[in-house]
């Protein structure tokens, strides 16, 4: 069976037939050609496949595509490259496999600075694993985007 | 894979009853793990719950907090009132994966996934939560501490849906949630503990210590009777009666028992006046 679905992807209406077993990650990469979203672990642990679903970061490897019908999906491709400035300045990339997911979560935090009243950057970024262990640069880049350089707490090791 | 879509609860209940073996799906955070290689799971029929708006909101009354069947961890984390009245719900929710999982995973899903290592279930059980099940045949309420009957076995028929979780409002004089894992974030518990004290008495709930998450009656009795405990080892006899941990990929039975004794002792010594 297939299901007819329509959703908003990076601001544009998309409609398609989807097999119910299809993951959003695969729909984005293999059917819509948006390969910026990466697959790391395939089990919801590493966050490389992070996209926004109705404004919240989710692991697209754990979202059945049919469930996004009527919803708003945003991927790394929607990003204005200018927003990457702090990541470049802090050298917050190494091999780059985790970077799209890291950037998606980081920019979500930047857009919701009120979260930092209850959470640390490290807790909010805990769903994005970097095998190069470049966490300090990432945390500092997030801190820079919200204008609180050093807030990330270099060396606290919370993540 | 067959997915049956429903927009209203009665419709979903009809689909569950009609199929007999269909599996309800909410956020998919358990179901879709390693999905491409889980071929057996692809052959089944599912009833999609994600559109059942009635099940999303949580609500308060004078007597209770009611989580909806689709209330997520993030819904709870964001609710300041829950943070004040049921802080363990927020504490546990913040330890379930990270935002990507918290945004999708539901409390009801945590209950019916029935993992002995669940994070949400122990705190719900320590607050005396009641599982509200609905089917075409009516509504049934099962206290969470009587919900599990064995490993991954529970008092939910295939035609029943968890539509709500009722949590009585009480003043608590003591409440703590502990999760011991390999690292602070994104880990599955080697030992999980939720302990509360209210007018209804002590509740001690253990996770990853038995085939199901369960209350610990011997430890609760020890606390009710104000038994003096001089050393973590004094708790081991009660722990040994209450739980039956195993050796597995995450830890060993012996380590789990010792950690549970030490964590309980450290948490409770001040409140209980232990040395």
Contacts between the chains, C-beta under 8 A, distances in Angstrom:
chain1	res1	chain2	res2	distance
A	1	B	1	8.0
A	1	B	2	5.9
A	1	B	3	7.6
A	3	B	3	7.0
A	3	B	5	7.4
A	19	B	1	7.3
A	20	B	1	4.9
A	20	B	2	6.9
A	20	B	3	3.9
A	20	B	46	7.5
A	21	B	1	4.0
A	21	B	35	7.5
A	21	B	42	5.2
A	23	B	32	6.5
A	23	B	35	6.0
A	23	B	36	7.8
A	42	B	33	7.8
A	42	B	34	5.7
A	42	B	35	7.3
A	42	B	36	6.9
A	43	B	33	4.5
A	43	B	34	5.4
A	44	B	29	5.9
A	44	B	32	7.5
A	44	B	33	6.1
A	44	B	97	6.7
A	44	B	100	7.0
A	44	B	101	5.9
A	45	B	97	7.5
A	45	B	186	5.9
A	47	B	98	7.3
A	47	B	100	5.8
A	50	B	100	5.9
A	53	B	103	7.4
A	53	B	104	7.9
A	56	B	74	6.9
A	56	B	99	7.1
A	56	B	103	4.1
A	57	B	99	5.2
A	57	B	100	5.2
A	57	B	103	6.6
A	58	B	100	5.3
A	58	B	103	5.4
A	58	B	104	5.5
A	59	B	29	7.8
A	59	B	100	4.5
A	59	B	101	7.1
A	59	B	104	7.8
A	61	B	32	6.8
A	61	B	35	7.5
A	62	B	27	7.7
A	62	B	28	5.4
A	62	B	29	5.2
A	62	B	32	4.4
A	62	B	33	7.0
A	62	B	35	7.9
A	62	B	101	7.8
A	62	B	104	6.7
A	63	B	28	6.3
A	63	B	32	7.4
A	63	B	104	7.2
A	64	B	3	7.6
A	64	B	25	7.4
A	64	B	28	5.6
A	64	B	32	6.7
A	66	B	3	6.2
A	66	B	5	7.9
A	66	B	48	7.3
A	67	B	28	7.0
A	67	B	48	7.0
A	67	B	50	4.9
A	105	B	99	6.9
A	105	B	100	7.6
A	108	B	99	7.7
A	119	B	94	7.9
A	123	B	94	7.1
A	123	B	98	7.5
A	123	B	185	7.0
A	124	B	98	7.3
A	124	B	99	6.2
A	125	B	98	7.6
A	126	B	98	4.2
A	126	B	184	7.9
A	126	B	185	3.4
A	126	B	186	5.8
A	127	B	97	6.0
A	127	B	98	2.8
A	127	B	99	5.7
A	127	B	100	4.4
A	127	B	101	6.8
A	127	B	185	7.8
A	127	B	186	6.7
A	128	B	98	7.7
A	129	B	186	7.3
A	158	B	184	6.4
A	158	B	185	7.8
A	159	B	184	7.4
A	159	B	185	5.6
